[in-house]
Amino acid sequence: MSKRNLKLFFSLLLLPQFVFAAELNQANTAWILTSTTLVLFMTIPGLSLFYAGLVRSKNVLSVLMQCFAITCLVSILWLAGGYSFIFANGGDLQKFIGGASKVFLPGITTGALTGDIPESVFFMFQMTFAIITPALIVGAFAERMKFSAMLWFSALWLIIVYLPVCHWVWGGGWLADLGVMDFAGGIVIHVNAGVAALVSALVIGKRKGFPTTAMPPHNMTMVVTGAGMLWVGWFGFNAGSALTSDGRAGMAMLATHIGAASGALTWMFIEWLRYGKPSVLGIVTGMVAGLGTITPASGFVGPVGALIIGVTAGIVCFYATQFVKRKLIIDDSLDVFPVHGVGGITGSLLTGVFAVGSLGGIGLADGVSMAHQVGVQALAVVVTIVWSAVFSYIILKALDRCIGLRVTVDEEVQGLDTVLHEETGYLDL
């Protein structure tokens, strides 16, 4: 090699793209790419099929359409500022909201990094969390909300409710400064969406015939298929939140699996003892409760802690479901609040307990006691409940006044598939 070429070679080594190549962790990047795919898989098709099977056959397409449309809508809103106002520097307002410097991702090239993974990958991974959160709320108003109202609610809720809470916890906001522990979204996603679901069910009102008319799932095969997809996809949700392909991601995956399995079995045995037979709907609902409850703790606890959290989820969420539907007579159609909301609250509080090193967790920060950590967790839960409840109510009431939330009684009886989309899920045989 000539001296000129040798000089050129060493000059190239100093360029930014070569520095990037040296800093990029390809193993971590590959894992987060995989996790991103798994989390998107949770919404379409996992949650879509799970919810669609739970409603009556005349509304199956409406639920699939809502989940699909939310996926598209949130993706564009995420690019247009959702990501930026969580993860960009907010300057003087950093404790409360991020900045606008990353709206439409200016300057984010293939060489841009977040940690040791491409920022484009981090953007996509966090986007899949933003997608599934408003999609969870669909289960509360299924079979009776206008499609236009659903779109407006999802967009406004993402901006007004999700973005601030997510920034407070994951974007360097004031709850992060207090040391809140939410590994993969027990507070940001499950408490947040669960409370919004409860408020939605109260504001929009009961379905015609509830609670006297039986409204069983129309396709349990679809429900179980969707539930299985949720279980598999949840590994990306929780283990991917480590943002590395290391032992912590592996422990988060293990905790997730144990939480799901113990939650499912606990719910199943409660039903078996109470009603004489275990139901398929019960075991898959217990699995979702276990997953939602272990989510905030998954990267902080050991397998025994995950087992206890999963069993607790099965018990607490089962009785919460019974209480909401049978005692309070609230038509949260697909049990979003008692499963996700109550599960998220339970898991977030128990994170402060089972993260303690002596109980098999990774340990708390230096000088932090269990009581203090549980107090921080409780504060974050209460603040999220209040924020989500107040602004969800305001958004819903404003939309009801402007465009109306519900279809008419006749349209509800006919079914949303035909009324809103001029299609049917099944051919008349």
N, C-alpha and C positions, 0 to 999 in steps of 0.2 A: 504494500500500500504506500503510495507517495505521501510526502509530508503534507501536501495540500489536502489530499483526501483524508489523511489521519486527523488533520486539524478540523475539517468539516465534520467528521464523525463525532469527535468530542464536543463540538459546538452543538450538534443535534441532541446530544445527551442532556444538555442543559435546558432544552426547550420545555415548556409546561406539559406538553402531552407525554413526554418521556418521564417527567416527574410523576405525572398521574399514573402511568403504567406501573411505576415502582410502588406507589402508595395504595393502589387498588387491591382489595382482597377479593380474589376471584371466587373463593369458596363461599365467603359471606354473600357476595353478589348473587351467585347461583342459588343459594338457599332463599334469599329474599325474593328473587324472581319466582321461585317455586311457591313460596308462601303467598305472594301476591295472587298467583293463579288460584291457589286453594281458597283464599278468602273471597275472591270474586265468585268462585264456584259455590260458596255458601249461599249467596244471594240468588244467582242464576246459574244452575237450576235448583239448588238445595232448598232454600227458604220458599222459593216460588212454588215448588211441588208440595212441600209440607203444608203451606197455607192453603193452596188450591184444593188439596184433598180434604181439608177440614171443613170447607164450606159446602153449601148445597150445589148440586150439579148445574143449576141455572146461573151460578155466579163463578164458575171455575175459571173462565177466561178473563173475567174482570180482575181477579186476583193476580193471575199470571201477567196480565197487561200492566197492572200497577207496579209490580216488582220490576218488570222490564223497563218501564218508562222512568221510574226513579233511578235506575242504574244509569240511563242515558243523561237524565237531567242533572244529577249530582256530578257526573263526570265533567260536564261543561262548566258548572258552577265552581267546581274545584279548581279548574284551570283559570277561571275568570276572577279568582280572588280567595276562594275558600282555603286553599293551601297557604297562600301568602299571609292571611290574617291570623293564622295559627302559628306558622313556623318562621316567618320573617321577623326581623327585629322591629319591635314596636316603639323604640325610643323611650320617651317619657311615659308612654302608656303601656310599656312592656308587661307590667304586672297584670294588666287586664286584657289586652288584645295585641295581636301582632301588627306588623306594618304592611304597606302596599308595595314594597320593592320587588316582590315576586309575582305580582299580578301578571298573568299570561306568560310567566317564566322568562323574562328578558335575560339574555346572557347565559341561560342554562344550556350548556352544550354537552356533548358526550364526555367531555373532560371534567365536568362539575361533580364534586363529591359532597356527600353528607357522611361524615365519618370516613369509613373506608369502602363505601358502596356508592355507585352513581346516584346523583340527586334525582335523576329521572326515575330510578327504581324506588327510592324512598318516597317520592311523590306518588307513584302508582300504588305502593303498598298502603300508604295512609289514605289514599282515595278509596280503596276498597272498604275500609272501616267506615268512612263517611257515607258510602253507598248503603251499607247494610243497616245503619242506625235508623234512618227514617223508614226504611223498608220494614223493619220490625213493627213499627207503629201501625202499619196497614192492618195487622191482625185485630186491632181494637175496633175499627170502624168498617170492617169487611161487610159486604152485602148491602150497604145502604148509603155510602158517600158518593157524590158526584165525582166523575173523573177529573173535571176541571178544578174542583175544590181540592181534591187530593194532590194535584200537581202544585197548586199555589201553596197549600199547607206545607208540603215537603220542602219546597224551595225556601219559603220564609223561615220555617223551623230550623233548617240547616244553617241559615245565616244568623238568625237571632239567638238561637238556643245552643246548637251544637258547637259552632265556632268558638264562642267565648269559653264554654266549659272545657273543650278540648285544649284550648290555649292555656287555661289556668293549670291544667294537670300535666300536659305533655309538651307545651310550647314554651315553658319557662315562666309561667305566670305565678300568681301569688300562692296558689295551693302547692305548686311544685316547690316554692321557696319554703313552705312550712314542712315539707318532707312527706307529702301524701304518697301512698304506695298504691298504684293502679297499673299493674303490669300490662294488661291487654284490653282494658275497657270496662271493668265492672261498674265504675262510676261514670266515665265518659259516655259509654254506650248503653249499658243495661239499665242502670238507674235512670239515666236521662230519658231513654226511649220508653221505659216502663211507666214512668210518671206521666209522660206526654200521652201514652196510650190510655191511662186511667182517665185523664182529663178529657181526652177525645171521646171516650165512651160515655162520659157523663154529659158532655155538651151536645153531642149528636143524638143521644137518646137510644132507647132499646129498639131492636128489630121488631117488626110486626109479629106478634105471637109470643115473644119472649116474656116470661119464662115458662108459660103453660104449654106451648107447642114444642114438641121434640124437634131439634135441629141437628141430627147426628151427622158426622162426616160422610160425604157421599162416596169417597174412594179411599179406603184405608191402605190399599196397596200403594197408592200415590203418596200417602202420608209417611209410610215407613220408608219408601224410597228416598223421599226428601230428607227425612230424619237421618238416614244413613249418610247422605251427602253432607249434611251439616256436621255430623260427627267427624268425618274424614277432613272436611274443610277446616274445622276448628283447630287442627294441628298447625295450619298456617297462621291462623288467627293468634294463637297463644305462643307457640314455639317460635314463630316468625318475629314476634315482638321483642325477642332478644337481640335482633338485628345482627346476630352472629351465628355461625354454625359450630357451636362449641357445647361444652357440658351443660351450660345453663339452658340452652335451647332444648337439649335432650331431656333435662329434668322437667322443663316446662311441658314438654310433650307427654312425659310419663304422668305428671300430675293431672294434666288435662284428661288423659284416658282413664285414670283411676277415678277422677271426679265424675266423669260421665257414667262409668259402669256402676259405681256405688249409688249414684243418684237414681239411675234407672231401676236397679234392683230394690232399693228402698221404697220407691213409689209403687212398684209392682207388688211387694209384700204387704204394704199397707192396704192396697185395694183387695188383695186376696183375703186378708184377714177380715176386712170390713164388709165385703160384698160376696165373698165365697168363691170368686173367680178372678184371676189376673187378666187384665185387658191389654191388648196390643197398644191402644191409645195411651194407656197409663204408663207402660214401660218406655215408650218413646218420649212422652212428655217429661218423665222423670230424668231421662237422658239429657234433654235440653235444659232442664232445671239444673242438673249437675254441671253441665258445661258453662252455663251463665254464671253460676255461683263460684266456680273455680277460676274463672277468667281473671279477676283482679289479683288473685293470689298465685297464679300458676308459675310465675318465675321467682317466687319468694319462698315457697314452702316445699317440704319433702313429701314423699309418697304417703306416709302415715297421716300427715296433715291434710293431704288431698283426699284421703279416704274419709276422714272425719267430716271435712267440708262437704263432700259429696253426699254422705248419709244425712247430714243436717239439711242439705238442699232438698233431698227427697221428702223429708218430714215437713219442713217449714213451707215449702212451695205447694205441697199437696193440700195442707190445711188452709193456706192462703187462698188457693183456688176455690175450695169449698166455701170459704167465708165470703169472698167477693161475689160469687154467683148465687149462693143459696141464702146467705144472711143479708147482704147488702143489696142483692138483686140488681147488680150492675152488669150490663151486657158488654163486657170486654170480650168480644166474640171468640177470639182464639187464645184467651188467657195470657195476654202479653204482660200485664202488670204483675199478676201473682207468680208468674214463672220468671220473667226477665227482671222486672222491677224489684220484687222481693228477693229474688236470687242474687241480684247485683248488690242490694243493700247488705244481705247476710254475708256474702263473700267478701265484700269490702271491709266490713267490721272484723271478720275472722282473719283477714290478712294480717292485721295488727297483732293477732295472737300467735298464729302458727308460723309467722316469719321469724319468730324468736329462735335463736340458735339452739337452745336447750330442748326445743320441741321439734327439732329437725329442719328448721328453716335456715335461710342464708344469714340470718342475724340482722338486727336493727342497727341504725347508725350509732356511732359512738356517743355515749351519754344519754341515749334515748331509751326510756323504759317502755314496757308493754302498755302500761296505762296511758302514757303520753301518746304513743303511736295510735292506739285505739281511739283516743280523743281526737287526733288529727283526722283519722278516717271518718269518724262520726261527723265532724265539722264539714268535711268535704261532701259527705252524703246529704246532710241537711241543706247545705247551700245549693247543691245540684237539684234536690227535690223542689226547693222554693223557686229557683230560677226557671226550671223546666215547667213547673205547674203554672206559675204566673204568666209567663210569656206564651206558653201553649194555649192557655185560656184566651189571652188577648188576641192571638192570631186567629183562633177558631171563631171567636165572636165577631171579629172584624170581617172575616170571609163570609160568615153566615149573613151578615148585614149587607154585604156587597153583592155576592153571587149566589148565596145559599149553599148549605153543606149537603143536604139530603136530596135524594131523588123523591118523587112523590110516592104515596102509598101504593097506587096502582103499578107504578114502575118497579117498586120493590117486590111486589107480588109476582110480576112478570119475570123478573130476573135481570140483573145488570148486563149480562152477556148480550142479550137481544136489545135492550133499551139503549145502552151506551155504545155498543160496538157493532150491532147488526150482525152478530155471529153467534154460533152455539158451539159448545165444547164437544157435544156428542150428536151423532146422527140419530134420528128417530128410526128405530128398527121395527 
